[in-house]
């Protein structure tokens, strides 16, 4: 049994829906996880933000989401003239109900002038609630035994809104809801990205959380494989939209894939590989527009693909340097700094330390300002905005020294603000001004690959 996850591009319109259904039809016993339709999550967040000051615009965005989903359903059903009229009626009713839920939430935000993370999660989940139900209905029209399962009934999480942590024991208890449908010969379709906490409030798993959903389900069902279907043929040596000669990587280890995702590669959610790795379930990244392409296979095995496996980058980071205002033991100072970062849910990308100072590179986040105010109680704080990070993953240990020297020499005219290298993990991170990131990425990639 395979878990098949399809992203926003796959859910883009009626034509890609048909393409996805053709792929699903080639599997004996799949369980399907889908993202929201393309652009929907961004629109939902824009509607949420606009509802504070421009409620008319928020309503217009809501109406556009409704109309776009109605159009997808209408276009799809037009290709199946013998479909039962009840299907179209059920789909339209579902769309109107979910949009009514959205409008209620937007009005609440406008009236209270407060947009909490809890409300954001409730709004963001509407995209997957729409796509998963509608896609399951269309699958039945196309002749597949698809059936909708509400992710809230499966994915139980804590109440950390915006970046909720799954409660594995609870998910294992709920897995029978999927297993029973598979046993009956049906194909469960579940929306990714969202779940609910113990109080029944909607939560989300963070950016690209649908991948995480697929991995969690694959682990509790002991799947044979978890397949992430996207619009590119696997994970590339670098972002192919930036580096034209980037190429797919045939094989990555779980650790390498996790590091790439953590440091900015957009193909996978950083936590995707953890449940799969624990159950030793292979993860495959494949292309819906080229299903026969091998894509990338992610397993425990290490493959020798050259001196470096891949590189990625982030362009919107801030470097914070904290210098202690008094003589303290190094571990006390560092513990205090990282406690503050933990409290504000700020993930550290690169760090360099001395006994009385620490420099940290963090992806831009609206919580940074509050964290800096607290950090000032431990000493002087300097910030450098508009920074970026270039990360090289899978540096071979036997050639690590020459790799570091080669990389730094090929960008020797570009000033680096922080450099961090881990020989055990095989990672090299370079922090520099954002304006230098893309030219340096292209230079390094040409040099290495």
C-alpha positions in Angstrom: 0.0 0.0 0.0 1.4 3.4 -1.0 0.6 6.9 0.3 0.3 9.3 -2.6 0.5 13.0 -1.8 -0.4 15.6 -4.5 0.6 19.2 -4.0 -1.1 22.5 -5.0 0.1 22.4 -8.6 -1.4 18.9 -9.0 -4.7 20.3 -7.6 -4.5 23.3 -10.0 -7.5 22.8 -12.3 -9.8 20.2 -13.8 -7.1 19.0 -16.2 -4.5 18.3 -13.5 -7.2 16.6 -11.4 -7.8 14.2 -14.3 -4.0 13.6 -14.6 -3.8 12.9 -10.9 -6.7 10.4 -11.1 -4.9 8.6 -14.0 -1.8 8.3 -11.7 -3.9 7.0 -8.8 -5.6 4.4 -11.1 -2.2 2.8 -11.6 -1.9 1.7 -7.9 -3.5 -1.3 -6.4 -4.3 0.1 -2.9 -3.3 3.7 -2.5 -4.2 6.3 0.2 -4.3 9.8 -1.1 -3.3 13.1 0.6 -4.0 16.4 -1.2 -3.0 20.0 -0.7 -5.3 22.9 -1.4 -5.7 24.0 -5.0 -3.0 26.2 -6.4 -2.8 29.7 -4.8 -5.7 29.0 -2.4 -3.7 29.0 0.9 -2.0 32.3 -0.1 -5.5 33.8 -0.9 -6.9 32.6 2.4 -4.1 34.3 4.3 -4.5 37.5 2.2 -8.2 37.5 3.0 -7.4 37.0 6.7 -4.9 40.0 6.7 -7.3 42.2 4.7 -10.2 41.5 7.0 -8.5 43.7 9.6 -8.6 46.9 7.6 -10.3 46.2 4.2 -13.2 43.9 4.8 -14.5 44.5 1.2 -11.3 43.2 -0.2 -11.4 40.2 2.1 -14.9 39.4 0.9 -13.8 39.8 -2.7 -11.0 37.2 -2.2 -13.4 34.8 -0.5 -15.8 35.1 -3.5 -12.9 34.5 -5.9 -12.0 31.3 -4.0 -15.6 30.2 -4.2 -15.9 30.9 -8.0 -12.6 29.2 -8.8 -13.7 26.0 -7.1 -17.1 26.1 -8.7 -15.4 26.5 -12.1 -13.1 23.5 -11.5 -16.0 21.3 -10.6 -18.1 22.5 -13.5 -15.2 21.9 -16.0 -14.5 18.5 -14.6 -18.1 17.3 -14.7 -18.5 18.6 -18.2 -16.1 15.8 -19.2 -18.5 13.3 -17.7 -21.9 14.1 -19.0 -23.4 10.9 -17.5 -22.4 11.9 -14.0 -25.3 11.9 -11.6 -26.7 15.4 -11.1 -26.6 14.9 -7.3 -22.7 15.0 -7.4 -22.7 18.6 -8.8 -25.3 19.6 -6.2 -23.3 18.0 -3.3 -20.1 19.7 -4.5 -21.7 23.2 -4.8 -23.3 22.8 -1.4 -19.9 21.9 0.1 -18.2 24.9 -1.5 -20.9 27.3 -0.3 -20.8 25.9 3.2 -17.0 26.2 3.5 -17.1 29.7 2.0 -19.8 30.6 4.6 -17.4 29.4 7.3 -14.6 31.5 5.8 -16.9 34.6 5.7 -17.9 34.1 9.3 -14.3 34.0 10.4 -13.3 37.0 8.4 -16.2 39.0 9.8 -15.1 37.9 13.3 -11.6 39.2 12.7 -13.0 42.5 11.3 -15.3 43.1 14.3 -12.7 42.1 17.0 -9.8 43.7 15.1 -7.7 40.6 16.2 -6.2 38.0 14.0 -4.8 35.2 16.2 -2.8 32.2 15.2 -5.8 30.0 16.2 -8.0 31.9 13.7 -5.4 31.8 11.0 -5.3 28.0 11.3 -9.1 27.8 11.0 -9.0 30.0 7.9 -6.0 28.3 6.3 -7.5 24.8 6.7 -10.4 25.7 4.4 -8.3 25.2 1.3 -7.6 21.5 2.1 -11.2 21.0 3.3 -12.4 22.2 -0.1 -10.0 20.3 -2.3 -10.0 16.9 -0.5 -13.8 16.6 -0.4 -14.3 17.8 -4.0 -11.5 15.6 -5.4 -12.9 12.5 -3.7 -16.3 13.3 -5.3 -14.7 13.7 -8.7 -12.8 10.5 -8.3 -16.0 8.6 -7.9 -17.3 10.2 -11.1 -14.2 9.1 -12.9 -14.8 5.5 -11.8 -12.5 5.2 -8.8 -13.7 4.1 -5.4 -12.5 7.4 -3.7 -14.0 8.4 -0.4 -13.4 11.5 1.7 -11.9 11.4 5.2 -11.7 14.5 7.3 -8.1 15.1 8.4 -9.4 16.4 11.7 -10.6 12.8 12.5 -7.1 11.4 12.0 -4.4 14.0 12.7 -4.4 14.9 16.4 -2.0 17.6 17.5 -1.1 19.9 20.3 -2.4 23.4 20.5 0.7 25.1 19.0 -1.2 27.0 16.3 0.6 27.6 13.1 3.2 24.9 13.7 1.4 22.2 15.6 3.1 19.0 16.7 1.4 15.7 15.9 0.3 13.4 18.8 1.5 10.1 17.3 -0.3 7.9 19.8 -3.6 9.5 19.0 -3.0 9.3 15.3 -2.3 5.6 15.7 -5.6 5.2 17.5 -7.4 7.0 14.7 -5.7 5.1 11.8 -8.4 2.4 11.8 -10.7 4.9 10.1 -8.4 4.7 7.1 -7.5 1.0 7.4 -11.2 0.1 7.3 -11.8 1.9 4.1 -8.7 0.4 2.5 -9.9 -3.1 3.6 -13.2 -2.4 1.9 -11.4 -1.7 -1.3 -11.9 2.1 -1.2 -9.3 4.8 -1.7 -9.3 7.3 1.2 -8.7 11.0 0.2 -7.6 13.2 3.0 -6.6 16.8 3.1 -3.1 17.5 4.2 -1.7 20.3 6.4 -4.4 20.5 9.0 -5.6 18.6 12.0 -7.1 19.4 15.4 -6.1 19.6 19.0 -7.7 17.9 22.0 -10.3 20.7 22.3 -11.4 20.2 18.7 -9.8 23.4 17.5 -8.3 23.4 14.0 -4.5 23.4 13.8 -2.0 23.4 11.0 1.4 21.6 10.6 3.3 24.5 9.1 4.5 25.3 5.6 4.3 22.3 3.2 2.5 20.5 6.0 0.7 18.2 3.5 4.0 16.3 3.1 4.1 15.8 6.8 0.6 14.5 6.8 1.5 12.0 4.2 4.5 10.8 6.1 2.5 10.5 9.4 -0.2 8.5 7.7 2.4 6.3 6.0 4.1 5.5 9.3 0.9 4.6 11.2 -0.3 2.4 8.3 3.1 0.9 7.7 3.0 1.8 4.0 5.3 0.3 1.4 6.2 3.8 0.2 5.3 7.4 0.5 5.3 9.3 -2.8 5.3 13.1 -3.0 4.0 14.1 -6.4 4.9 17.6 -7.5 5.7 19.6 -10.6 9.4 18.7 -10.8 11.2 15.4 -11.3 12.5 14.9 -7.8 14.8 17.0 -5.6 17.4 18.9 -7.6 21.0 19.9 -7.0 19.7 23.4 -6.6 16.4 25.3 -7.3 16.0 24.8 -11.1 14.1 28.1 -11.3 17.3 29.8 -10.3 20.0 27.5 -11.6 19.2 26.4 -15.2 21.6 23.5 -15.3 20.4 22.0 -11.9 19.6 18.3 -12.2 17.6 15.8 -10.3 19.3 13.8 -7.6 18.6 10.0 -7.9 19.0 9.2 -4.2 19.3 11.0 -0.9 19.5 9.8 2.7 16.8 10.8 5.1 19.2 13.1 6.9 20.3 14.8 3.7 16.7 15.4 2.6 15.8 16.8 6.0 18.8 19.1 6.0 17.9 20.4 2.5 14.3 21.0 3.5 15.4 22.7 6.7 17.8 25.1 4.9 15.3 26.2 2.3 14.6 23.6 -0.3 10.8 23.9 -1.0 10.1 20.4 -2.2 9.6 18.9 1.3 8.4 19.9 4.7 11.4 19.6 7.0 9.7 17.1 9.3 8.5 14.8 6.4 11.3 12.3 6.6 11.1 11.7 10.4 8.0 9.4 10.6 9.1 7.6 7.4 12.7 7.2 8.7 11.5 5.7 12.0 9.6 3.0 10.1 12.2 2.7 7.3 9.6 3.6 4.7 11.1 5.0 1.4 10.0 8.4 0.3 9.9 9.1 -3.4 9.6 12.6 -5.0 8.0 12.4 -8.5 6.6 14.6 -11.2 2.9 14.4 -12.2 3.8 15.8 -15.7 6.4 13.1 -16.2 5.2 10.1 -14.2 7.7 7.7 -15.8 10.7 9.8 -14.6 12.5 8.1 -11.7 12.5 11.2 -9.5 14.4 11.1 -6.2 14.4 8.2 -3.8 15.0 8.9 -0.1 16.1 6.0 2.1 18.5 5.2 4.9 21.2 4.4 2.3 24.0 6.8 1.5 24.8 7.2 -2.2 28.1 8.6 -3.5 26.9 11.2 -6.0 30.1 13.3 -6.0 31.7 15.7 -3.5 28.5 17.4 -2.6 24.9 16.2 -2.9 23.0 19.4 -3.3 22.8 23.1 -2.3 20.0 25.4 -1.3 19.6 28.9 0.0 17.4 31.4 1.9 17.3 35.0 1.0 15.4 36.7 3.8 17.3 36.3 7.1 18.6 38.4 10.0 21.8 38.0 11.9 21.5 38.7 15.6 24.7 39.2 17.6 24.4 39.2 21.4 27.4 40.2 23.6 27.2 39.6 27.3 27.2 42.8 29.4 28.8 41.0 32.4 31.2 38.2 33.1 29.1 34.9 33.1 29.9 31.3 32.5 29.5 30.6 28.8 26.9 27.9 29.2 24.7 30.2 31.3 24.8 33.0 28.8 24.1 30.7 25.8 21.3 28.8 27.7 19.6 32.2 28.4 19.9 33.3 24.7 18.5 30.0 23.4 15.7 29.9 26.0 14.4 33.2 24.6 14.6 31.9 21.0 12.8 28.8 22.0 10.1 30.8 23.8 9.5 32.7 20.6 9.6 29.6 18.3 12.6 31.0 16.4 14.6 28.3 14.6 18.3 28.9 14.4 19.9 28.3 11.0 23.5 29.2 11.6 25.3 30.0 14.9 28.8 30.9 16.0 29.8 31.5 19.6 32.4 32.6 22.0 32.1 32.5 25.8 30.6 36.0 26.0 29.0 36.5 22.6 26.9 34.6 20.0 25.9 35.4 16.4 22.8 33.7 15.1 21.2 33.7 11.6 17.4 33.3 11.6 14.9 33.4 8.8 12.9 36.6 9.0 10.0 36.2 11.3 7.5 38.7 12.9 8.6 37.4 16.4 12.2 38.6 16.0 11.5 42.1 17.3 10.0 40.8 20.6 12.9 38.4 21.0 15.5 41.1 20.5 13.8 43.2 23.3 14.3 40.3 25.7 17.8 39.5 24.5 18.8 43.1 25.4 18.5 42.2 29.0 21.5 39.9 28.6 23.8 42.4 26.9 24.2 44.5 23.8 22.4 43.3 20.7 23.4 44.1 17.1 21.3 43.1 14.1 22.1 42.8 10.4 19.0 42.6 8.2 18.8 41.6 4.5 21.0 38.5 4.9 20.9 35.2 3.1 22.2 31.7 3.7 23.8 29.3 1.2 23.8 25.7 2.4 25.7 22.8 0.9 24.5 19.4 2.0 26.1 16.0 1.7 29.8 17.1 1.7 31.9 13.9 1.6 33.9 13.6 4.8 37.0 12.3 3.1 37.2 15.5 1.0 35.6 18.0 3.3 38.7 20.2 3.8 39.2 20.6 0.1 35.5 21.2 -0.5 35.4 24.1 2.0 38.6 25.6 0.5 37.2 25.3 -3.0 33.9 26.8 -2.2 35.4 29.8 -0.4 38.0 30.3 -3.1 35.4 30.4 -5.9 33.5 33.2 -4.1 36.5 34.9 -2.7 35.4 38.4 -3.8 32.1 38.0 -1.9 32.3 38.8 1.8 30.9 36.2 4.1 29.4 37.3 7.4 29.2 33.9 9.1 30.6 30.4 8.1 29.6 27.2 9.8 30.8 23.7 8.8 29.9 20.3 10.3 32.1 17.5 9.2 29.9 14.8 10.9 26.8 16.0 9.0 28.6 17.1 5.9 27.0 20.6 5.9 28.5 23.9 5.0 26.6 27.1 5.6 27.6 30.6 4.4 25.8 33.7 5.5 26.2 36.8 3.3 24.3 39.9 2.2 21.2 39.0 0.4 22.2 40.8 -2.8 25.1 38.4 -3.2 23.2 35.2 -2.7 21.9 34.4 -6.2 25.2 35.3 -8.0 27.2 33.2 -5.4 24.7 30.3 -5.7 25.2 30.2 -9.5 28.9 30.4 -9.2 29.2 27.6 -6.6 26.8 25.3 -8.5 28.7 25.7 -11.8 31.9 25.0 -9.9 30.6 21.9 -8.1 28.1 20.3 -10.5 
